[in-house]
Amino acid sequence: MFKNLFDLSIKRKGMEIFGFYLVYSILGAVVAGIICGFVIAMLHPEAKTFEDGTQLALVYGPVMAILYGVVISIAIISAKNIFNSFHAVLLTIIAVPLLYFGGASLGMIPVAFLTSLDSNNTTSHT
């Protein structure tokens, strides 16, 4: 379930897809939260209360989720060399509104399914 999590070029199935989703969703939420905290602290020093930070996090959070999901999608597409795949592009496009409205917990579902696509990394010697 959790083997080869950082090898984005392998084809996953079943529980491996779920393991990828679980790890990358949690990792994305933690990393985005830390980055949002630093961005808010640097760009908005006037935010002193928890409520101020929460209001700013509602603005920056979806942006961070979209950036994270799209970067992971592009990394998977690049590792698998499936730039011309309709399914890969469609899953990435579907992920964007899901990342915006549902965060990493919802938006990483289509990204995880990208790992189930076949790789085009075979080279032919003709």
KEVO-490323 format. One record per residue: x, y, z of N, C-alpha, C in turn. Coordinates in steps of 0.2 Angstrom, whole numbers, plus 5000, padded with zeros to 4 digits. Atoms other than C-alpha are relative to their C-alpha. Layout:
# KEVO-490323
XYZXYZXYZ...
//
This chain:
# KEVO-490323
500449945000500050005000500450065000499649945000501450125004500749994997499350015003502850054993500150054994499849955005503750174981499650064999500449945000502750324986500350064996499749945003504050444979500249994993499950025007504250354962499450014997500649985003502950444952499949974993500150035007503250344936499749935000500350075000502550174942499350005000500750015001500850114938499749975007500250034994499850094954499349974999500650025001498250004957499749985007500350024994496949974971500250045006499849974994497650004988500650055000499449965001499250084981499850074998500249945002498250224974499750035006500349984994497350244991500650035004499449994996499050245000500350074997499749945003499750374988499550065002500549954999498150484990500050025008500049984993498250475009500650035002499449974998500050515011500150074997499949945003500050654998499550055002500549954997498450735005500250035006499849974994499150745022500650045000499449965002500850805016499850064997500249945003500050935006499650055004500349964995498950995020500550035004499549974995500351015032500550054996499649955004501551095019499750064998500349945002500251215013499850045006500249964994499751265031500650035002499449974998501551295035500250064995499849955005501851395019499550065001500549954999500251495022500150045006499849974994500751535039500650054999499449965002502451605033499850064996500349955005501551705019499650055004500449964996500351775031500450055005499549964995501651825044500450054996499549965003502751905031499650064996500449955004501351995020499550045004500549974996500152035034500250015007499849994993501052095050499550035004500649974996499452185055499549945003500550054997498552015058500349975006499850014994498751995076499649945004500450054997497251885081499949944996500150065003496751715077499550014995500549995005495251775068500250044994499649975006496351885057500349954996499650065003497451735053499549964996500450045003495951635049499750034994500349965006495151765037500550004994499550005005496851775028500149934997499950075003497051585027499449984996500550025004495351565019500150034993499849975006496151675005500549964997499450035003497851595003499949925000500050075000497351415007499849974994500250035006496451374991500550014995499549985005497851454981500649955001499450054998499151344990499849934998500250075002498051184987500049994993500050005007497851224969500849994997499350005002499751254967500349935001499850064998500151094976499849944996500350055005498950984966500350004993499849995007499451054949500849985000499350025001501351034953500149925001500050074999501050854959499849974993500250035007500050814943500550014995499549995005501350894932500649955001499550044998502650794941499949934998500250075002501750634938500049994993500150005007501350674920500750004997499350005003503250714917500349935002499650074999503850554926499749944996500350065004502650444916500150024993500049985007502950544900499449994996500650015003501150554896499750074999500349935002500950734890499550004995500550015005499850684876499449965002500650044998498650584886499450055002500749964999496850654886499849995007500250024993496550564903500450045005499549964996498050644911499850075001500149935000497550814906499350015003500750004997495650784910500050005008499950014992496150724928500350065003499749944998497250874930499550065000500549955000495850994925499449995005500550024995494550904936500350025007499749994993495750924951500050075002499949934998495851114950499450025004500649984996494051154955499949965007500150044994494051014968500550025005499549984996495651074975499850075003500249934998494951254976499449995006500650004996493251204984500149955006500050054995493751044994500749995003499350014997495651064998500349944997499650065002496850924997499649945001500450064999495650805004499549984994500450015005494550814989500450004993499749995007495650874975500649954999499450055002497050744977499749934997500350075002495750604972500250004992499850015007496050644953500749994999499350005000497850674956500349925001499950074998497950494964499949964994500150045006497150424949500450004994499549995005498450494938500549945000499550054999499650364945499849934998500250065002498550224939500150004992499950005008498950274920500649974998499450035003500150184910500650054998499549965002501850254907500249994993499850015007502550294890500850015000499249994999504450284896500349954996499750065004504750134884500450044994499749985006506050174871500149954995499950055005506050084855500650014996499350005004507650034845499849984993500150025007507150044827500550024995
//
